Structure formats: structure tokens, C-alpha cells
């Protein structure tokens, strides 16, 4: 796992403790249906169905999403203290989402 993705996982842990992290497809898509603007994160081994759904929903609702290239659902789950996580989201206008996006953009340089 590259350094930036490790930092992103640390930020997700902070978001979870702060009560801002939405975990799992049912909860994420339910919040989007309610009109919430979310910043979505996908595990690198998220199912193809979830990946397609995220792309479609993101395009339709003008949402930002990232796929963590080197981090699978098991690792994300372990870092959050649960079993496995394919998809998680944060409020798009929150500081944690902006920080994660900066870290993700920086990861392109790290590779």
C-alpha cells in the first residue's frame, strides 16, 4: 500500500470516529437518494456491479468518487474495525473529504 492510501485510511478512521463516515452500499445509496452530496471511496476489489452503480450515480448526481488502487475491501474493513468494506462515503463539502481528495491526488505523484 502506498503512503497516501495509508493516510487516507487514517482519515477514514477519523471520519468514522467523528460519525461522518457512511459505510456500505445500502447506506451510501440511500443517502444519495435523499439528495446528499457525497464523496465516495471504493475498494480496489469492489464488485463490478457496485463499480458500475457508483459511476452511474456519480455522473447523474455530479458526485466525486475515487477507487483506491492498492487497497482492498478487507484492508479497509480492518482499519475501520469491521469485516469488509467495498464502499464508503463522506459529505462532499466536509473538510475530511477535501483532505482525502488532496491525499489521493498526491498519490499519483508517489507511484
C-alpha positions as CSV (number, residue, x, y, z in Angstrom):
1,X,0.0,0.0,0.0
2,X,1.4,3.4,-0.9
3,X,1.8,6.1,1.8
4,X,-1.0,8.3,0.6
5,X,-3.5,5.4,0.8
6,X,-2.4,4.7,4.3
7,X,-3.0,8.3,5.2
8,X,-6.4,8.1,3.5
9,X,-7.3,5.1,5.7
10,X,-6.2,7.0,8.7
11,X,-8.6,9.8,7.7
12,X,-11.4,7.3,7.2
13,X,-10.9,6.1,10.7
14,X,-11.1,9.7,12.0
15,X,-14.3,10.2,9.9
16,X,-15.8,7.1,11.4
17,X,-15.0,8.2,15.0
18,X,-16.4,11.6,14.2
19,X,-19.7,10.0,12.9
20,X,-19.2,11.4,9.4
21,X,-18.4,8.2,7.5
22,X,-21.2,6.3,5.7
23,X,-20.3,2.7,5.3
24,X,-21.8,0.1,2.9
25,X,-23.7,0.3,-0.3
26,X,-27.2,0.4,1.2
27,X,-26.4,3.4,3.4
28,X,-24.4,5.2,0.8
29,X,-27.0,4.9,-2.0
30,X,-29.8,5.7,0.5
31,X,-28.2,9.0,1.4
32,X,-27.7,9.8,-2.3
33,X,-31.4,9.1,-2.9
34,X,-32.1,11.6,-0.1
35,X,-30.2,14.2,-2.1
36,X,-27.0,14.2,-0.1
37,X,-23.9,15.3,-1.9
38,X,-21.3,12.7,-1.1
39,X,-17.6,11.9,-1.8
40,X,-17.4,8.2,-2.4
41,X,-14.5,5.8,-1.9
42,X,-14.3,2.4,-3.5
43,X,-12.1,-0.6,-2.6
44,X,-9.9,-1.8,-5.4
45,X,-11.8,-5.1,-5.4
46,X,-15.3,-3.8,-5.1
47,X,-17.8,-5.8,-7.2
48,X,-18.3,-4.8,-10.8
49,X,-21.9,-4.1,-10.0
50,X,-21.0,-1.6,-7.3
51,X,-18.4,0.0,-9.5
52,X,-20.9,0.5,-12.3
53,X,-23.5,1.8,-9.9
54,X,-21.1,4.3,-8.4
55,X,-20.1,5.6,-11.9
56,X,-23.7,5.9,-13.0
57,X,-24.9,7.6,-9.7
58,X,-21.9,9.9,-9.6
59,X,-22.4,11.1,-13.2
60,X,-26.1,11.6,-12.7
61,X,-25.7,13.5,-9.4
62,X,-22.4,15.2,-10.1
63,X,-20.6,13.4,-7.3
64,X,-16.9,12.7,-6.9
65,X,-15.6,9.2,-6.3
66,X,-12.2,7.6,-6.1
67,X,-11.1,4.0,-6.3
68,X,-8.3,3.1,-4.0
69,X,-5.8,1.4,-6.4
70,X,-3.8,-0.5,-3.8
71,X,-6.4,-1.1,-1.0
72,X,-8.9,-3.9,-0.9
73,X,-12.2,-4.3,1.0
74,X,-10.6,-6.4,3.7
75,X,-7.9,-3.9,4.5
76,X,-10.4,-1.0,4.6
77,X,-12.7,-3.1,6.9
78,X,-9.8,-4.0,9.2
79,X,-8.8,-0.3,9.5
80,X,-12.4,0.6,10.3
81,X,-12.9,-2.2,12.8
82,X,-15.4,-4.1,10.8
83,X,-15.3,-7.1,8.4
84,X,-15.1,-5.9,4.9
85,X,-16.0,-2.6,3.1
86,X,-16.5,-2.2,-0.6
87,X,-17.8,1.4,-0.5
88,X,-17.8,4.3,2.0
89,X,-18.6,7.9,1.7
90,X,-18.3,11.3,3.4
91,X,-20.2,14.6,3.0
92,X,-18.7,16.1,-0.1
93,X,-18.4,19.6,1.4
94,X,-16.6,18.4,4.6
95,X,-13.0,19.1,5.4
96,X,-12.2,15.4,5.7
97,X,-13.4,14.7,2.1
98,X,-11.3,17.6,0.8
99,X,-8.2,16.4,2.7
100,X,-8.7,12.8,1.3
101,X,-9.0,14.1,-2.2
102,X,-5.7,16.1,-1.8
103,X,-4.0,12.9,-0.4
104,X,-5.4,10.9,-3.3
105,X,-4.2,13.4,-5.9
106,X,-0.8,13.4,-4.2
107,X,-0.7,9.6,-4.5
108,X,-0.4,9.9,-8.3
109,X,3.0,11.6,-7.7
110,X,4.0,8.8,-5.2
111,X,3.6,6.0,-7.8
